[in-house]
Amino acid sequence: MSDCLFCKIAAGEIPSDKVYEDELCYAFNDIAPQAPSHFLVIPKTHIDSVSEINGSNSTLVAHIFEVIAKITAEKGIKSYRVVSNIGEQAGQSVPHLHFHVLSGRDMTWPPG
């Protein structure tokens, strides 16, 4: 998608603080972190949100969760939260599937 912020970040058109990259996904530190460690993992293929996960792209999503486990292990992060907002009312500000990975502070429940 040519006007998608996260597609441009994944393509290297917009600078970011890269955490990880492979042929399928890209991870970068959040520009407005909500925890001491807060990075996002996005697919390089445009998918609007979790509501568009299906049989043809679910393998990609499974790969993203494998990457999250790899990154957190490499960083020595033992406790963390993975969040994906779906839709404007839930707080999704960029219509591209992304997973926030937050750690380094107590995560209260219920969340905001």
N, C-alpha and C positions, 0 to 999 in steps of 0.2 A: 504494500500500500504506500504510495508515494508521499502522502502527507502525514503519515503516522510517525509520531515522535520516537517511539521505541524501535520501529523499523529502521529509522535513520541512525539511531544509536547503535543498533546491531550491525549496520552496514559501515560504521565508522565515519558517517557523515557529520555526526554531532559528537563532540568529545565526551568521554565519561571516565570514571575511575574504575577501570576494569579489574574484576576479581578473577574471572575465568572465561574461557571461550573454547568452543569446539565447533564442529561443522553444523550442529543442530541448535545450540543455544548460546546465550551470552549472559554473563552475570556482572553486575556493577554495583558500587556503593550508592546508596540513596543520597540524593542531594540535600534532603531535609530529614536526617536520621531521627527515628523515634526511640532508639535504644543505642547503647554504646557500639554494638555491631548491628548494622542494618544494611543488607544488600538485597538486590532484586535479581531474579533469574527469569529470563524471557526466552521464548522460542524465536529463532530467526525467521521462521515462517509466521506470517500474520494469522493470528486467531484472535477474535475480539475479546473473548472471556471464557471462563469455565463453562458457561452455558453452551458453548459451541464445541465442546470436546465430544468426539464421537469415535466410532470404530476405525475411521481412517486416520485419526491423529492422536489416539490415546497412547500409542507406543512412544510418541514424542514426549508426551506429558510424563510417562513413566521414566523416561530418560532424564527429564528435568529433576525429578525427585531423587534419582540416583546421583545426579550432579550435586544437589543440595547436600546429600549425605557425604559425598566426597569432600566438598568445600568445608563443611563444618568439621569433619574429622581432621582435615589438614590444618585448620585454624585452632584445633583443640577445643572446639565448642561442644559441650556435652548436653546442654539444655537450651532449647530454642523454640520459637514459634514460627510457623509458616502460615501466611495469610494471603488470601486472594479475594479482593473485593469484586463483586459482580454487579454492575449497574451503578448509575449515578447516586441513588439514595444510599447505597452501601458504601460509597466513597471512592468508586472507581473513577479516576480523573483522566486516565489514558486508556482508550479502548483498544488495548492489546493485552492478551493474556500475560500476566506476570504474577510472580510469587514473591512476597516480601519475606525475608528471613531475618528475624529479630532475636537478639540475645544480649546478655550482659547486664540484665536487670530483672527484677521480679515482674512477671507477667500476671496481672490480676485477672480475675474472672468475675462477672462477665466483662468482656471488653466494651469500650465506649459505645 
